[in-house]
Amino acid sequence: MYRKSNIIATVKVRRLEWAGHLLRMCDDSTVKKVFLEKPDGRRKAGGPKLRWFDCVESDLKSIGTKTWKKKSKDRSV
């Protein structure tokens, strides 16, 4: 209708771009530490079931990429 790209595809692409950016950050970055952290315990009833990283992995699975962490280190790829 407005000749714009699909919003879902745009969100997925941006999510993957941000994940690559996070992996290229230095290891002492707070954002990267939070990204790689695996929470312990249980969530409250009614809490979200998926983490942001779970959505990233789902997007990558739909693309068929398995070695995305290695590929994200090289910005040109």
C-alpha positions in Angstrom: 0.0 0.0 0.0 2.7 2.5 1.0 5.5 0.7 -1.0 7.4 0.0 2.2 9.1 -3.2 3.1 7.5 -5.8 5.3 7.7 -4.7 9.0 8.4 -8.2 10.2 11.3 -8.7 7.9 12.7 -5.3 8.9 12.5 -6.2 12.6 14.2 -9.5 12.0 17.0 -7.9 10.0 17.6 -5.2 12.6 17.5 -7.8 15.4 20.3 -9.8 13.7 22.3 -6.7 13.0 22.2 -5.8 16.7 23.2 -9.3 17.7 26.2 -9.1 15.5 27.1 -5.7 16.9 26.8 -7.2 20.5 29.2 -10.0 19.6 31.8 -7.6 18.2 31.7 -5.5 21.4 34.6 -5.8 23.9 34.1 -8.5 26.5 34.0 -6.1 29.5 31.0 -4.2 28.0 28.0 -4.3 30.3 25.6 -4.7 27.4 27.5 -7.8 26.2 27.6 -9.3 29.7 23.8 -9.0 30.0 23.4 -10.4 26.5 25.5 -13.5 27.2 24.1 -14.1 30.7 21.9 -17.1 31.4 19.4 -16.3 34.2 18.9 -18.8 37.0 15.7 -19.7 38.7 12.1 -19.4 37.6 10.0 -16.6 36.3 6.9 -15.4 37.9 3.6 -16.7 36.6 2.5 -14.8 33.5 6.1 -13.7 32.7 7.5 -13.8 29.2 8.5 -17.2 28.1 11.1 -16.2 25.5 14.3 -14.1 25.9 15.4 -11.7 23.2 18.3 -14.1 22.3 15.7 -16.9 21.8 14.1 -14.8 19.1 17.5 -14.2 17.5 18.2 -17.9 17.4 14.7 -18.5 15.9 15.4 -16.0 13.1 18.8 -17.6 12.4 17.2 -21.0 12.3 14.7 -19.8 9.7 17.6 -18.5 7.6 19.6 -21.7 8.0 22.7 -20.2 9.5 24.6 -22.3 12.1 28.0 -20.5 12.4 26.6 -17.0 12.9 28.9 -16.2 15.8 32.0 -16.8 13.7 30.5 -14.9 10.8 29.5 -11.9 12.9 33.1 -11.3 13.9 33.8 -10.4 10.3 31.8 -7.3 9.5 32.2 -7.7 5.7 30.4 -11.1 5.8 
